[in-house]
Amino acid sequence: MSVKNAAKILIINDGTVLLNKCLNTFGDFAWGLPNGAIYYDLPGGGQDKFEFLEDTVKRECLEETGCSVHIERLAAIYEEVFIMDITEMDAFQLSVYERNSHKIYFVFICRLDGQHQKEATEIDVDVVESEWVAIEEVKNLLLFPKPFLDNFDLMLNTEVPVFLGSARIDMRK
């Protein structure tokens, strides 16, 4: 198992933030949400080998939302380790688990760079749409991972990056 870096993006524009609205299709074990529940996630994804993290931010944002962004600053770092029952996994599921079982999230504050939005080219499996949400409404959403929701205002209003902690998430039945 290796550690995977992931860039997550807080795109701020006119008092709103761009979030991915998602539909849980992973069953009842995913974050304790029932299958079919709506939740929100920050745009972003995994860093490719030999790719600078800043390039990951720009690529993932463009792929998932169609937006070009300017990076303002690193806002937060958060770590997750997933534990699953791998004895019941097929080869594909095992390869996905191995790539995603230990992640370090780097959350960046970004602004739109003024270019026109394009069509998203790579949308994650559970994403229904990207949605602009008023910043004051975020506290009323199911935003995952939970430390992003719990520290949303802190990430926006702190000048230095904050460490949001580490979590071991046991998803065994």
C-alpha positions as CSV (number, residue, x, y, z in Angstrom):
1,M,0.0,0.0,0.0
2,S,1.3,3.4,-0.9
3,V,0.2,6.9,0.2
4,K,-1.8,8.8,-2.4
5,N,-1.8,12.6,-2.4
6,A,-5.1,14.3,-3.4
7,A,-5.7,17.9,-4.2
8,K,-9.1,19.3,-3.1
9,I,-10.3,22.7,-4.2
10,L,-12.3,25.5,-2.6
11,I,-13.3,27.6,-5.6
12,I,-14.7,30.9,-4.2
13,N,-16.7,33.3,-6.4
14,D,-19.0,36.2,-5.3
15,G,-19.8,34.7,-1.9
16,T,-20.3,31.1,-3.2
17,V,-18.2,28.0,-3.4
18,L,-18.3,25.3,-6.1
19,L,-19.1,21.9,-4.7
20,N,-19.7,18.5,-6.3
21,K,-23.2,17.3,-5.5
22,C,-23.0,13.5,-5.2
23,L,-25.3,10.5,-4.9
24,N,-24.1,7.7,-2.7
25,T,-24.0,4.4,-4.7
26,F,-21.5,2.6,-2.5
27,G,-24.1,1.1,-0.2
28,D,-24.9,1.8,3.5
29,F,-21.2,1.5,4.6
30,A,-20.0,4.7,3.0
31,W,-19.6,7.3,5.7
32,G,-22.7,5.8,7.4
33,L,-24.9,7.2,4.7
34,P,-27.8,5.2,3.3
35,N,-27.5,4.1,-0.4
36,G,-29.0,6.9,-2.5
37,A,-28.3,9.7,0.0
38,I,-27.2,13.1,-1.4
39,Y,-23.8,14.4,-0.1
40,Y,-21.3,17.0,-1.2
41,D,-17.6,16.9,-1.9
42,L,-14.9,19.4,-2.9
43,P,-13.8,19.1,-6.5
44,G,-10.4,17.5,-6.9
45,G,-8.6,14.2,-7.0
46,G,-5.3,12.3,-7.0
47,Q,-1.9,13.6,-7.9
48,D,-0.3,11.7,-10.8
49,K,3.3,10.4,-10.6
50,F,5.8,13.3,-11.3
51,E,3.0,15.9,-11.3
52,F,3.4,19.0,-9.2
53,L,0.6,19.5,-6.7
54,E,-0.3,22.9,-8.2
55,D,-0.7,21.2,-11.6
56,T,-3.0,18.6,-10.0
57,V,-5.2,21.4,-8.7
58,K,-5.6,23.0,-12.1
59,R,-6.0,19.7,-14.0
60,E,-8.5,18.2,-11.6
61,C,-10.6,21.4,-11.4
62,L,-10.8,21.6,-15.2
63,E,-11.6,17.9,-15.6
64,E,-14.3,17.8,-12.9
65,T,-15.9,21.2,-13.2
66,G,-14.7,22.7,-16.5
67,C,-13.3,25.7,-14.6
68,S,-9.9,27.2,-14.9
69,V,-8.6,28.5,-11.6
70,H,-5.9,30.6,-10.0
71,I,-4.4,29.2,-6.8
72,E,-4.4,31.6,-3.9
73,R,-3.1,29.5,-1.1
74,L,-3.0,26.1,0.7
75,A,-5.7,26.1,3.3
76,A,-5.5,22.7,5.0
77,I,-4.1,19.2,5.1
78,Y,-6.1,16.1,6.2
79,E,-5.2,12.4,6.3
80,E,-7.4,9.4,6.0
81,V,-6.7,5.7,6.2
82,F,-9.5,3.3,5.1
83,I,-9.6,-0.2,6.4
84,M,-11.8,-2.7,4.5
85,D,-12.4,-6.4,4.4
86,I,-10.2,-7.2,1.4
87,T,-10.8,-10.9,1.5
88,E,-14.1,-10.5,-0.5
89,M,-12.7,-8.1,-3.1
90,D,-12.1,-9.0,-6.7
91,A,-8.8,-8.0,-8.4
92,F,-10.3,-4.6,-9.7
93,Q,-11.8,-3.7,-6.3
94,L,-8.5,-4.6,-4.6
95,S,-6.5,-2.4,-7.0
96,V,-8.8,0.5,-6.3
97,Y,-8.6,-0.1,-2.6
98,E,-4.8,-0.2,-2.7
99,R,-4.6,3.1,-4.6
100,N,-7.1,4.8,-2.3
101,S,-6.7,3.3,1.2
102,H,-4.3,5.9,2.5
103,K,-4.8,9.5,1.3
104,I,-3.4,12.9,2.3
105,Y,-5.7,15.7,1.2
106,F,-4.3,19.1,0.4
107,V,-7.1,21.7,0.3
108,F,-6.4,24.8,-1.8
109,I,-8.3,28.1,-2.0
110,C,-8.8,29.1,-5.6
111,R,-10.5,31.8,-7.6
112,L,-11.8,31.6,-11.2
113,D,-9.1,32.8,-13.6
114,G,-11.6,34.7,-15.8
115,Q,-11.7,32.2,-18.6
116,H,-15.0,30.8,-19.7
117,Q,-16.1,27.6,-18.1
118,K,-15.8,24.6,-20.3
119,E,-17.6,21.2,-20.2
120,A,-16.3,18.8,-17.5
121,T,-14.4,15.9,-19.1
122,E,-13.9,13.5,-16.1
123,I,-16.7,13.3,-13.6
124,D,-16.3,11.0,-10.6
125,V,-18.7,8.1,-10.3
126,D,-21.1,9.5,-7.7
127,V,-21.1,13.2,-8.9
128,V,-24.5,14.3,-10.1
129,E,-23.4,17.9,-10.9
130,S,-21.2,20.8,-9.8
131,E,-23.2,23.3,-7.9
132,W,-22.5,26.9,-6.7
133,V,-23.5,27.1,-3.0
134,A,-23.7,30.2,-0.8
135,I,-20.8,30.0,1.7
136,E,-23.2,30.5,4.6
137,E,-25.3,27.5,3.4
138,V,-22.4,25.0,3.5
139,K,-22.9,24.3,7.2
140,N,-26.4,22.9,6.3
141,L,-25.0,20.3,3.9
142,L,-23.5,16.8,4.2
143,L,-20.0,17.7,3.1
144,F,-17.5,14.9,3.3
145,P,-15.0,14.2,4.6
146,K,-16.5,15.6,7.8
147,P,-13.4,17.5,8.9
148,F,-13.9,19.7,5.8
149,L,-17.4,20.6,7.0
150,D,-16.4,21.0,10.6
151,N,-13.5,23.4,9.7
152,F,-15.0,25.1,6.6
153,D,-14.9,28.6,8.1
154,L,-11.5,28.0,9.5
155,M,-10.1,27.0,6.1
156,L,-11.6,30.1,4.5
157,N,-10.5,32.6,7.1
158,T,-7.1,31.4,8.2
159,E,-4.0,32.9,6.5
160,V,-1.8,29.8,7.2
161,P,-2.6,26.2,6.4
162,V,-4.3,24.2,9.2
163,F,-3.8,20.5,9.9
164,L,-7.3,19.0,10.2
165,G,-6.1,15.8,11.7
166,S,-6.0,12.1,10.8
167,A,-8.7,9.6,10.7
168,R,-8.8,5.8,10.5
169,I,-12.0,4.8,8.9
170,D,-13.0,1.1,9.4
171,M,-15.4,0.1,6.7
172,R,-15.4,-3.6,7.6
173,K,-18.8,-5.1,8.1
